[in-house]
Amino acid sequence: MQEGRAISSLRKYTVSHHANVPRSYMDSFVLFAISCPIDVAGTRTALGASLSFFALLRVSELIALKWDVLIWSNGLLRVSVP
């Protein structure tokens, strides 16, 4: 390190954005879950994917959800993230 100068160890990253997921993909998750009601893991995955997509949740927020933060009101599902 030179006198009076700090050397940065931060790396430079290029930001790339992914294409938006079409709503039809999410609809297909839900239709798949409805068609296989015995498949608990598939139903849970479809529900989690739909919730995270429509409520704009990160994976950590989705995993931390509890039933008491999901509130039905006027035909809409309200998701409150602490």
Contacts in CASP RR format, 6 or more apart in sequence:
PFRMAT RR
TARGET T0000
AUTHOR 0000-0000-0000
METHOD contacts of the structure
MODEL  1
MQEGRAISSLRKYTVSHHANVPRSYMDSFVLFAISCPIDVAGTRTALGAS
LSFFALLRVSELIALKWDVLIWSNGLLRVSVP
1 7 0 8 1.000
21 53 0 8 1.000
26 49 0 8 1.000
26 50 0 8 1.000
26 53 0 8 1.000
26 54 0 8 1.000
29 45 0 8 1.000
29 46 0 8 1.000
29 49 0 8 1.000
29 50 0 8 1.000
30 46 0 8 1.000
30 50 0 8 1.000
32 42 0 8 1.000
32 46 0 8 1.000
33 39 0 8 1.000
33 42 0 8 1.000
33 43 0 8 1.000
33 45 0 8 1.000
33 46 0 8 1.000
33 47 0 8 1.000
36 42 0 8 1.000
36 43 0 8 1.000
37 43 0 8 1.000
48 62 0 8 1.000
51 57 0 8 1.000
51 62 0 8 1.000
51 65 0 8 1.000
51 79 0 8 1.000
52 58 0 8 1.000
52 59 0 8 1.000
52 61 0 8 1.000
52 62 0 8 1.000
55 79 0 8 1.000
55 81 0 8 1.000
57 65 0 8 1.000
57 79 0 8 1.000
57 81 0 8 1.000
61 81 0 8 1.000
64 81 0 8 1.000
64 82 0 8 1.000
65 79 0 8 1.000
65 81 0 8 1.000
69 79 0 8 1.000
69 80 0 8 1.000
69 81 0 8 1.000
69 82 0 8 1.000
70 77 0 8 1.000
70 78 0 8 1.000
70 79 0 8 1.000
71 77 0 8 1.000
71 78 0 8 1.000
71 80 0 8 1.000
72 78 0 8 1.000
END
